[in-house]
Amino acid sequence: MDGRLYSGYTSRMKTAISIPDPLFESAETLARRLRLSRSQLYAQAIRALVEQHEEARMRAVLDDLYGAESSDLPEGAMDAQVRVLDEWKNE
């Protein structure tokens, strides 16, 4: 998804939504505080939510993929890791 915000209505979809009055007022206050237009604020909020859900979906796919893999270390691997860390600390 392109992270840029465009100016004007030529490259955007104009839509109407219904939200509860208290949420609208909170959004208006935040937009003023951040010096954003209402459209910019809503676009940023929707983008963040879409990205959050996409990250969660990717995480679920990776969890499924790697969930079947054993996380057990081969015999002696932990001892080797400890030795390497000890050598690194003593350098």
Secondary structure, 3 states (H helix, E strand, C coil): CCCCCCCCCCCCCCCCCCCCHHHHHHHHHHHHHHCCCHHHHHHHHHHHHHHHHHHHHHHHHHHHHHHCCCCCCCCCHHHHHHHHHHHHHHC
